[in-house]
């Protein structure tokens, strides 16, 4: 798209309901979907982007893999992991993606609850990042469940309310609807349904506060799930008192840093889609987000250390697992902290962006360590998922990136939807219509 | 006025959420120290008596109508490896070289915990601890999340991963439907030629176990495995060597697994009740001098 626009500088990018020329005619839905191009132009710009060819290659191999997993059963994809029942689909897809999606509730509450309206240019990106992460975590879950068509059973068929997973299921379901409502404002603008937007806007505070509650609990619950397996997870990654805090606290910098990373990718690869406000405020906002993230990270570091001290687990640091633990903490937390704080101090957005990358890698590595790598550490072997499982995970993640990009291209996330001629076409005629009416009247 | 209405809406939204989810914590908190059903049955396993004939594996296979095993039941080469329960075998016998000249055999199956981790981790309540002591499984509600396999401290539940349409958890159910419900001993106990296993009321078996240790203190280590482990199990073991040497976790916690999760579950109602008021309050404080939270509307209708 970037190249297409350099070659065709006259193209009008859709950022409002009506075209600039052509008497202010409203864009049709097809035009909005094809970004205002005709299908041939759209296809040619898509094919000129090498990334799309990589995506196509992944999907060509991966989609048949996903279909085969459902036709031939789970064992076709993941083998028979009796001891390590949770592999990459949950270890990465659910436990890794959910903390990186905590941005929705954080930016939602910064703006709506704490009144920090300076975060507004990036609020919608934070919320979109939230809902997409959760949505695809559920897709990963569907790939992993033995009988995904029974996913609604904990809601409607049989309750197991004493289980942590019951809380997770309810919270993720409720929170998905909360985030869907929050994201819908952008969708309503794009579709031209102002009434829907007005309705949702009235609930903004309630939605933001529900977001805080649900997120505190289910981010923590994802950690509490591992307290069912005290002897199986390596002691350095396990603490019955602090496990939910580890997961909740690390999700905060995880989500904020994900927004830093995504907004950086967006401004570099789809600058045409970002409006001036977004571009101009981005460095300032990223540094502001980094401040939040570094506070979260330092808290997380202290809790992790207290966790080791609380159960007096220092001796484990001398073992091989101890070295791996120190790498996780050293790279994911301490290095991230240094980069972020140096970036904040020197006003260097480059350092902040590097720190954001190491933070999200550190958070995902932590989840993989808890649920995959150190799981059953006493058995002396590390569970490495088979190729098909990895391929399916890569494919689902690719679909996630494609969906993410498709929405950023279209909905007013990175730019403000312009209401030049008003959305209320019936109540307020367009300037062209007014001119025509005046001309008719003067005759 | 608008602020006040939004405030009330906020409270309402949060209240509904709270009401929905506060059910979650109630039951778990009630599970304080469940001592077990008074007439729960159990099995006492004396490892010193087992000769590794694998007839219990055969009996289980027949009783539960399991598929043909990969290796025949009279094939003793299986003892090369340490096996675990699978979707095709609810019980397996392993061989342990406990000293240069001495080997012990140990039968593995579900231990039927008094407060089972599988049960407390299941979000659709597929597991039931019956008053007879069996931990049974309702296949019709199982979603296949496999949290029970993560939670089980003995790594017992297996899963029929290979079934595309109806994969299920596969584990020993103490022959509940066919035998224990009617007071009969499970198939493996009945067939054993060495009387390795004794079926009876759990309370009586605890006494029997300690009596055997006392009668022959040189033969047994002074521990009845399962009397206290993870809140007590229906199947209990006597051994002549440390339990760690026969593949059992001798340092397993005495508290039931659910007690590890209570720290978090206890925190849930607090968040649900305090957070709504706290954060709506913070909102009112934070936005007091900024004219409420509706000023972002300005940008939209320029």
Interface residues (C-beta under 8 A of the other chain):
Chain A: X70 X71 X72 X73 X74 X75 X76 X78 X79 X80 X81 X82 X83 X85 X86 X109 X111 X112 X113 X114 X115 X117 X120 X144 X145 X146 X147 X148 X150 X151 X153 X154 X157 X158 X159 X160 X161 X162 X163 X164 X165 X166 X167 X168 X169 X170 X171 X174 X201 X202 X203 X204 X205 X206 X207 X209 X210 X212 X213 X214 X216 X217 X220 X221 X223 X224 X225 X227 X228 X229 X230 X231 X232 X240 X241 X243 X244 X416 X419
Chain B: X6 X7 X9 X10 X11 X12 X13 X14 X17 X18 X20 X21 X23 X24 X26 X27 X28 X31 X84 X85 X86 X87 X117 X120 X121 X122 X123 X124 X125 X126 X138 X141 X142 X143 X144 X145 X146 X147 X149 X150 X151 X153 X155 X158 X159 X161 X162 X163 X164 X166 X167 X168 X249 X252 X253 X257 X258 X260 X261 X263 X264 X265 X267 X268 X271 X272 X275 X276 X279 X280 X282 X283 X286 X287 X290 X293 X295 X296 X297 X299 X300 X301 X302
